[in-house]
Amino acid sequence: MLKISQTLYDQIVEHSRKDHPDEACGVVAGPVGEGRPERFIPMLNAARSPTFYEFDSTDLLKLYREMDDRDEEPVIIYHSHTATEAHPSRTDISYANEPGAHYVLVSTADTDDAGPFQFRSFRIVDGTVTEEEVEVTA
């Protein structure tokens, strides 16, 4: 189960909607070994695409060095889907290389704030996708 604060949940959703029609992406870091998401880190989608996301390699290297210096690890890796449901694609699965992370997907197919959107979390380990419950805390 992913336990996430309302603040972090709102930040991920806001970033996903802001970058629409392109896919948004980012990381939420937390203390190593605790599995607790704490620090929201929006990233630039270097692909600038509505159907694909890619972390800029230089930004990603800086992020991992920073997390290492702060004794953090990626607890959540998130991105949005702009026209499809919030479920990992084959490409998403092939790029999932953090077996301890929660992979959050937000569907922004409905961006007028009037209708439903999807916020879902998955574990992706060795190509196996398992959806997990999301608990939003105060």
N, C-alpha and C positions, 0 to 999 in steps of 0.2 A: 504494500500500500504506500502511496505517496501522500505524505502530510505536508501541506504547503500553506503558508500564511495568506490571508486575504490580500495583503499588500503585494506579495510576489505574484500571486495569481493575477491581480489586476494589472501589474506591470507587464506580464507576458502577453495578456490579451490586448492591452493598449499598444504595445510594440507591434503585435501581429496586425492589428487594424491600421496602424499608422503606415506601415510599409506596403499594405495592399495597394495595387494589385500584384506587387512582387511578394515572394515568400520572405518572411522575416526569420531570423535565426539568432540564437544566443545561448548563454549558459547561466546557470545559477550555481554558484560555488558554495561549499560549506566545509567545515573542519574535517580533516582527513579521518576516515574511519567512523564518523558519527552519522552519516547519511542524512544530515539536517541541512536543507537548503536555506542559505542566508543572504548571499550577495548576488544581486541581479546584475548581469553583464550582457547588455544587448550588443550584438555584433552586426557588422555590415555583411549583407549577402553579396559577395564578390561577383556572383553570377548575374545579379540584378535581373532575375527571371521570375515569372509567375508560376513556373512549373518545376523549378529546381533551386536548391540553395547550396551555397558553397562558402565555407569560412575562408577569409583571406589568410593565406599561409603565414604571412608576416605577423598579422594580428593574432593568429592562433598561437604562434610560437611565443609572442610576448605574454599572452594570457597564461599559458602553461608555466612560464618562468615566474610570473607574478603569483600564481596559485602556489607554486612550489615554495616561494619565499614566504608566503603567508600560511604555510601548512594547510592548504586547502586542496580540494579535489572537485571535479565537476560532479555535482549531485543530480542536476537536471540539464539535459541538452534539449533545447526546444526549437521547433520551427513551425511555420504555418503552411497550410495547404489552402490555396486561394479559390479553387473551383471544385474540390473533391472533399470527401469526408476525411476526418482526422484519423487516419489509419496509415501505418508505415507502408510506403511503396517498396518495390523490389530494390530500387536504388537506395532508399533510406536504410533498408535492412543490410545491404552490402557495405554501407559506410559506417554502420554502428560498430565502433571499436572501443567502447567503454562499457564493459559488462556490468559494472557496478552502478551505472547511471540509470536514471529514469529518463525515458525518451518521451517528451511531451509534444503532442501535436495539437494545434489549434486550427480549426477550419474557419476561414473568413469568407466563405462563400456568400453569407448574408452579412453585409456590412452596414446596414442602415440602422443598427441598434434596436430595431423593432422586433426582430425575429430571433430564433435560436441560433446558436453557434455551438461548436463542439470543442471541448477541452478534455483531452484524453491522455492517459499515461500508459506507457508500455515498458516492459523489460525486453531487451533484445540481446540474446546470448547465443553465440555460434549459429546465427541465422534463425533461431527460434524466437518467435514473437509471442509474448504473453501480456494481455491487457491486465492492468491493475486498477483497483479502486483509488479514487482521489478524494482526500478529506481536506477541505479548506477550513483553516482555523482562524480565530479572531486575532 
